[in-house]
Amino acid sequence: MSRAIVVGVDGSPSAGSALGWAADDASCRGLPLRIVLVREPWAAEHPPTAASDRQTLTERCTYLVDNAADQVRRLIPNLEVSTAVVTGAVIERLKSESETADSVVVGSRGLGGFAGLVLGSVGLGLAGHAHSPVVIVRMPVPGSHGEIVVGFDGSPFAESALDYALEQAKARRMPVRVVYAQRTPMLTPHPAGYGPLLTGTLGDEAAEIRLRLAPWHEKYPDVEVIESTVPGHPVPVLVRASETAALVVVGSRGLGGFASAALGSVSHGVLHRARCPVAVVPTSWRRS
């Protein structure tokens, strides 16, 4: 049985955007869609925001997931859709869902967030902790969105991100732009496959990228791969690329992070500043 794409909903406009993205992704990749609403156990059964005095929290939750499923079925009639209302802490329950999911999709902010926050606590809490890729959906800025962008630094974590990006590009019939941001040169280069890309001129690093990408060309021969080696810090480089991307994909950690950190500084920065949906791929994930 195919793993489902899980999307978290809570009735917010941001969750509505996540629902639309997840449904489209499920349709493109031929996967089932699972719509999940997490009911926190401390929430009152008769909340003051209920649509009427008679509507309980249970009824409200059931209405939200059923309505979300109806929306998807009207737009994509042949898509396999299931729903679930589960009880618990939102991040922990969605993390549990990720154990058996293809990916987990959430909005950039939910109903519980502050209006000034760009990224909600749920998306930030899941990214780097989930067992599957996590997609945080922010609607893209107007313009052309015809490619998948993936940050690449030569690490095993970036290899997992590249695998997910290529799968997305294949399903959506889009090219993949592999972006390597050249920072200050390292003093001691590492052997290929065990550390950062070899330092030197942009031409040297471009040649190294082509070497690293060769096996992926064989695995995804039908996907156009565009190699971009750009001077600068990875966060602003990837944020600029996100302005015309359909999706930006990053590993949960890169070469510069601490081993104990679940989410690297680059991934964290891209999540907060990207102008389109962002997929964070955990270090242990690799498509079989």
N, C-alpha and C positions, 0 to 999 in steps of 0.2 A: 504494500500500500504506500502511495506517495505521501511524503510529509507535507502537512498543510502550511500555508502562510497564515500566521496568526496576526490579527490586528486588534489592538486594544481600542475600545470605544468608551466614551463617557458622556456623550451628548454635546460636546463642545464643537465649535467650528473647526478647530484644529484636528480633532478626531475624525470629523467628516472628511477632511482632506486626506488623512491617513487611510480611511476606508476606501476612498476612490483609488488611491495609489495601489493599495494592496490588492483590490479587485482586479485592476488592470494588470498587475504583475502576475497574479494567479492565472489570468486568462492567457497572457503571453507565454507563460512557461508551462501551461497545462497542469497546474497544481490545484488542489482544493483550497478553499478559503475557510478559515475558522474565525468567527467574530466573538471576541471575549470581552465581557464587562466584569470588572472586579468590584465587588461590593465589600466595603470595609466593615468589619464586624462591629465597630463602635458607632457607625452611622445610625441615626434614629429611623425607626420604621415609618414615622410620620414627619418627614422633614418640612421645614417652612417653605421650601421652594417647590413643593409638589404642585402639580397642575391643578388639583382640586383638593378639597378637604378629605375626600374619600380615597384618594390615590395613595397607596402605601409605597414605601421604598421598593419593596419586592415587585409590585405592579409596575413601577416606573422603570426599574431595571429590565424587566421582561419586555416592556414596550420598546425600550431603546434598542435592544438587540434584535427584536423581531422587525422593527422598522428599518434598521440597518440592513438586515438580510433581504427584506422586500425591495429596498432600493437597488441592491446589487442584482437581484434576480430579474428586475425589470430591465436593467441595462445590459446584463450578460446572462441571458436565459439558460444557457447550457452549463454554466459554472456550478460546480459542486460546492454548496455553502452549508455550513453548520454554525450553531450558536451555543454559547455557554455563559451562564452567570455564575461566577465563583466567588467565594468569600475569603478575605484575607487582606494582607498588606499588598498594595498594588504592585510594587516592584518585585516583591518575592513571588507573587503568584504568576506574574508574567515571566519571571526568570524560570519558574518551574515549567511553564508552557514551552519555553525555548528548548527544553531538554528533548522534546520530541517534534519540534517544529522545523520547517525549512528555514524560516526566518520570522522575526517578530517586528511588526510595524506599529509605530506610535506617532502621534502628532507632536509638533514642536512644543506646544503648551496645552495643558488641560484646564479643566474648570477650577482646579485647586490652586493654580499658579497666580503670581502677582502680574499685573498688566505690563510692568516694565521688563519682565524677564523675556529674553529671546528664546531660551531653551528651558523647558520645564524640568522639574526634578525627576520625573519618571524616565524621560529619555536619557538624561544624564546618568541616572542610577543604573539603567539597564546596559548602556554602552560600556563594554569592557567586562561586564559581569555575566552576561547571558551566554548560553552554550551555543547559540546559533547567531548568524548575522542579525544585527538590529538596524532597522531603517527608521530614521527620524525625518518626518516629512514636513518640509517647509515649502510652500508654493514657490516655484521659480520666478525670477524677475522676467518681465516681458522681453522677448527676443528669440533667437534661434537656440533650440535645445536638441541638437542632433547627435550628441556623442556622450559616451560614458567616460568620466575622468577618474583615474586611479592614481593615488600617490604611491611612489615606488622608491625604496631606499636600499634595495638589495638584501633586506633581511628576510628570514623565514616568515615573519609576520606579514610583510608586504606581498610575499608569494601567495598567501591565503587570500588577501584582498584582491590580487590580480586574478586569481581563479574565479572569484565571485563576479568581478567586473566583466570578465570575458563571457561568463555564462549569461549575465544580463544582456550584454551586447549581442550575443548570438540570438537570444530570444526576441530582442527588439529590433534586430537588423540595423544596428548602429555601429559605428567605429568606436574603438577604445583609444583614448589618449592617455598614454603612460607618462606621468610627470615625475621627473626627478629634479628636486631643487638642490642646486650646488651651494653648500654652505662654505664656511672657512675651511681650508684644506686640513685634513687630519695629518698628524705627524707620523703615524705608523699605519700603513695600509694593512688590511687583513686579507687572507687568502680568499679567492673567489668562492662564494657559496657559504662562507662562514663569518662574514663581517660586512662592513660598508663597501660600497663601490670604490674601485681604485681611484685615488685622487690625481689631480693633474689638470689639464686643460679641458674645456668643454668637449672638444673633439675626442679626447681620450675616454672621457666618461660616457659619451654617446656610443663609442665602440664597445665599452663594457656593458652598457644596457642592452645593445643588440645581442651580445653573447648570452646574457642572462635570459633574454626573451625568446631565444631560438626554440627551446622545447615547447613553449606556449604556442608558437606559430604552428607547430606540428599538431598540437592537441586541438586547436581551434583554427583550422586552415581557412574557414570561411569568414572570419572576423578580421576586418581591417584594423591594424594596430599602428597608431601614430606615436612616435617616440619624441618626447620633449624634454630636453635637458636645459633647465633655466636657472640662471644665477639668482640667489636670494634665499630667504628663509621659507621653509615649506608652507607655513600657514598662509601668508599673503599670496604666495604663488598659487596655492590650491583654491583660495577664496576668489582670486581673479578668474581662474578657470571655471569656477562654479557659476559664474554669471551667464555662461552660454552652454552649460551642461544640463543634461537630463538627470544625472545622478553623479555624485562624487563618492568614491569608495576609498576608505582608509583602513589600515590595520588597527587593532586596538592599541598596539604599542609598536614603536619603531626602535631603531638602533640607539637613539639617544636617551631612552627612558630607563628608569630604575627597574630592576627585576621584580620588585614587589608591587609595582604600580599596575593596577588593572587597566588604566586608560592613560596613554601617553599624552605629552603636552601638545603634540601636533594634532592628534585626533581631537583632543579637548578644544583646541583653538578653532579647528575647522568646524566642529559641531556648532560652536557659538556664532560663527561669522559667515558660514556658507550661504549662498543665495538660492539653493535648490535642495532637494532631498539628499541626505547623507547616509550611507551604509557603513556601519562599523563592524568589521569582521574579526571575531576573536582569534587569538593566536593559535588555538588548537584546532580550528575548523579547517577542513579541506574537503572539497567535493569528491566523493568516491567515484 
